[in-house]
Amino acid sequence: MKENAEYLNDSAVSFASEGSHLEAIACLRKGLLMEPSNGILWFNLGLSYRALGKRAEARRALVNAVKAEPAEADMIDTLGVVLHELGEDGFAEAAYLAALDLDPGNGRIWNNYGVLQFSQERYKEAENSFEIALSLIPDFYDALYNLRDTYDELGNTVQCDTCTKLLESEYNKIGE
């Protein structure tokens, strides 16, 4: 079988799922030599770099992914996550807002945006973002956890306790 970009991407995804990110990166870089404007290859390269803790490299790859696929909300959201991890919060916020413009019904993006707001102590805004995330994905454990912490910061003890009870019931379901 002759190697092509799609085959190399599939191989990289397989390697990455096994935690073999160096091998995944090698496949993706080879694929990008064949198709330098392939947004999926750039995106997966960014994910593998991030998994290895190489956030600057992940940022570069994700910027290229978004350039190639400017209407892909998930790519823009992931870029926002990496930018936030790098402390580039202004750019991260712009990325989240751009992703939400493209996909306002995406609860994961709302949660990620809320994490940024929470980290900046913008608790009322974070509360809104986490509540939207949960309205879109009612069983989103991470958003519920984040909302509980936000309620705690805001001194909303009743809502905080309600979230804690919901989290405990979810935790108990996992153990069943």
N, C-alpha and C positions, 0 to 999 in steps of 0.2 A: 504494500500500500504506500502510495506517495504521500508524504507529509504536506499538509496545507494548514492554513491558519485555524480553520475549524477543528481539525484533528488535534493540533497543538493546544488549542484552548480546552478541548475536552480532556486531553491528557493532564493539563494543568489543574483543572477542576478536580480530577480524580486524585492527583497528588496532594492538592490542598486539603481535600476531605480526609486524607490520611495523616495530615499534619506535616507533610513533606513540602514545605513552602519553598525551599531552595530549588528543588526540582521543578516545582510549579513555575517559579520565576524564570528558570532557564527555558522552559517551553514557551512561556508567554513572550519573552524577549525574542526568541527565534520567530515566533508568529508575527511579532511586530516588524521584523525585518521584511516579511512578506507583505504585510498590510499595516503600514505605519499609521493609518487613520482609523483603525478598528477600535471603536469605543469599548466594546466588550473585553477585548484583550487588555486595554489600558485599565479598565475597571478591575478586572481580576488581578492584574499586576498590583494595583493599589491595595487590594484586599490582602494579598500575600505579604506585601511589604509591611502593612499594618500589623498583621499577625506576628511578624518577626520583630515588631517594635521599631521598625525603621519608618518613622512617621514623616520625615522630610521627603524620603523617596516615595512614600505612599501619597503625599500631597502632590508631588510632581505628576505621578501616574494618574491620579484622580482629576487633576486639572486637564490633562490631555484627554481623559475619558469624557469629561463634560464638554470640552471643545468639539470633540467628535460627535457627541450625542447631547446637544444642549436642551433637549426636551425630556430627558430622562430624570425624573424626580428622585429616584433611588440613588442615582449616581451623585446628584447634587447634594442630597442628604448625607451620603457617606462622606463626601468632601467636607461638609459642614462638621461632621463628627471629628474628622482628623484635624481640621483647622482649630476646633475647640481644644482638642488634646494638645495642640502645639501652642495654645495660648493666643491664637489669632481670633479673638472673640468677635471683633467687628466684621471680619470676613466670614466667620462661621454664621453669624446672624444673617448676613446677606444671603448666604447659601441656603439656610433654612427657609427664609422668606421666599426665595426664588423657587425652592422645591414645593413649598405650600401653594404658591401661585399656580404651579402646574398640577398639583394633586392635593387640594385642600381636604380631601376625605381620607388622608393617610394618617392613621393614628400613630404610627411609629415616628413619623416626622414630627408630629406635635409633641410626642414624648421627648424626642431629642432636643427640640427647641426649648421645652420646659426645663430640661437639665441645664442648658446654657443659662436660662433666666435665673434658675435657682442658684447656680454657682456665682451669679452676679448679685445675689441677694434681692432680686426683683421678684419677691415671693408672690405678690398678687397676680403678676403676669404668668408666673410659673403655675400657680393654681389654675388659672384659666386654661393654659396649655395642657396640663395633665387631665383636667376634667374633660376637655375636648377629646383627648386621646382615648380616655375610658368610654366616652359616649360612642366613639367609633369602633372600639375593640373592648367590649365589656369585661372580658376575662384577661386583660393585659396586666399581668402580675407586676411587671416593672413600673408601669405607670401608676398603679395603685400604691405600690411601695413609695414611689416618688411623691405622690399626692399626700400620703400620710405624713411624710417628713415635712412637706410644705405646710400642711395644716398645723403641724407642731410648731414650726417657726412662726406662724401667724397667730399662735395662741388659740386656735380653734379646737379646743379639747374634745368637744362632742364629735366633730367630723374626724378628728385624729383617731379617737377610740373606735368609731365605726369602721374606718379603714383597717385598723389593727385587727378587729374581729373578722373582717373579710379575709385579711391576709392569713390569719390563723386557720380559718375554715379551708382556704385553698391549700395551706400547708398540710392540713390533716388529710385532704383528699389525695395528695401525693403519696402519703404513707400507706394508703389503703391498698 
